[in-house]
Amino acid sequence: MAALIRPAAEPDLPTLARIYNAGILGRNATFETRLRVPDDLRGWLAGPGPCLVLQKGGSVLGFARGGEYSNRECYAGILDHGVYVAPEAQGRGYGAALLLALQEAARAAGFHKLTSRVFVRNSASRAAHRKAGFREVGTHLRHAQLDGEWLDVVTVELSLWRAINPPSPSAPKPESP
């Protein structure tokens, strides 16, 4: 049975909280430490970006969502995103599938860029992002503390505009330094 990716809905909130809380407790995906209840995530359904779930065999096994990158008007069109897969479903390519679906949904909603920060040590998330076409822009050293330990993060981004409007083959090439 193939996995289905669809917009998240109100009945999904308890499962989204369970999956997100597993990410919090795993200490490999977020600096957050406070566990969430479904009501805490209700705003995800309203946007600003899409919130998608991956469902297989009637069970939601992961989600991807786009949230506000900044409230400054100059950054309108950029989504800060997250992707989480239930521990029992990791290693099956669901993270990359969710990221690809998030790209399409964000593009359809008029956004032009997705960005996030991934723990340097989170090799699975970094691999999923690369598989989905993201590039690693750079590393923020000692970005924040988790359980008293300073952690580095890699900033990832994907330009949705370039995917819609790739450079023309006849476009001038950038000059070499």
N, C-alpha and C positions, 0 to 999 in steps of 0.2 A: 504494500500500500504506500503510495507516494504521500509526501508531506504537503500540507496545504498552508499557505501563508495568506493571512487575511488581516483586516483591521481589528484591533483589540476592541472588546466591548465590555460593558459593565460586569457581566458574569465572569469575565476572565480575571478580575482584580485580585481575588484570593490567590490564584495560581501565580500571577505576576508578583505578588508580594512574597510568596514562597520562594520563587526563583531568585528574585532580587536579594532576599534575605540570605539565601545560600551563598550568593556572591559576596555579601557583607561578611558573613561568617568565615568564608574561605580565605579572606584577607589577600586576595590576588587580583581583585578587579576594581575596587573602589576604596577611597579614603573614608567613606561613610562607616560609622560604627553603630549607629542607632537603627535597630530593626524596624521595619515598616509594617503597618497594617493596611489592609486594602483601601481604606479611606484616604490614606496618605498619597496614594497613587492615582486617585480619581482625576486629578488635573492632567495627567498624561493623556487621557482620552480626548481632552479638549484642545490639545496642541500646545504650542504653535505648529509643531511638525507632526508627522504621522507617528502612530504607535501601532506596530504590527506584531502578530503572534504567529508562531509556527505550530501547527497542530498536526498530529499524526495519530491515527487510531482513536480519535475522540479526546486525546490528551494534549494540552498545551505544553510544549517542551522547551520553548524559548520565546524571547521577544527582542525587538529592536525599536528604538524610539528616537525621535529628534526633539530636542528641547531648545530653549532660548540660549543662544550663544552670548548675547549681550542685549541690554535694553537700549543701547545707543542706536539711533536711526541709521548711522552710516554702516552698521553691520546687519541691517535687514537682509534677509535672504540667506543667511548662514545659520546652519543648525549644528548645535553641539549634540552628539549622539551617544547612545549606549547600546550595547548588545549583550544579552545574557542568555545562556543555555543551561537548562536544569542539569545538575551533576550527573544524573543517570543517563543523559542523552548527549553528553559531550564526546567529541572525537568522531562525529559522524558527518561533519560538514554543515551542520545546521547554522552555525554562526555566520559563515560566509554566505549561505543562502539568504539569511535574514538581512545581511548587509546589502546584498544585491537588490533585494526587494525594497529595502528602505531607500536606496538610490532612486529607483523608479518612482516610488510614491512621493519622495521629496521633490523630484524633478517635476512631476505632474502637478504638485501643489505650488510650483513657482519658485522653489528654493534653488540657489546656485552653488552651494558648497556644504559639505559635511566635514566636521572636524571633531576630534576627541583627543584625549590623553590616555595612553595605555601604559600600565606598569612595565618597565623595561624587562622585568623577570617573567611577565605573562606571555610566554612564547606562543601559546595556543591562540590568544587574541591577536597577537601581532601577525601570525600566519594567516588567520581568517581575514584580517584587513588587507594583507597583501594579495591574497587570493581574490578578493572582491575589488581589487584595483586601486586601493588606497596607497599613498606614498607616505613614508616616514619623513617628516620635515626636519626634525631635530630632537634633541634630548634636553629636557629641563632637569638639571641636577638638583638633588635635594628639594624636590618640588613641595612636598608636605610630609608630615609625620603620620605614621600609622602605628599604633601601639608603641610609641616612643622611638620608632626607627624612621630615619629620613629615607624616603624612596625617590628614585628617579622615574620620570615618565617620558615616553616618546610621544610627540605630537604627530597625529596622522591626519591626513586631509584627502579629500577627493573633490575635484572641481566638476560639478554637474554640468556647468556651462560647456566645458571642453568636450564632454561626452556628447552633447547635442550639436555643438559647432566645432568639430575638429579643425585644426589648421589646414588650410588648403595646401596641396602638394607643391603649388607654385609660390607659396608664401616665403618671403625672405627668411633665411636662417639667421639666428642670433650670431653676432660676431664673437669669435674666440678672444679671450683676454690676451 
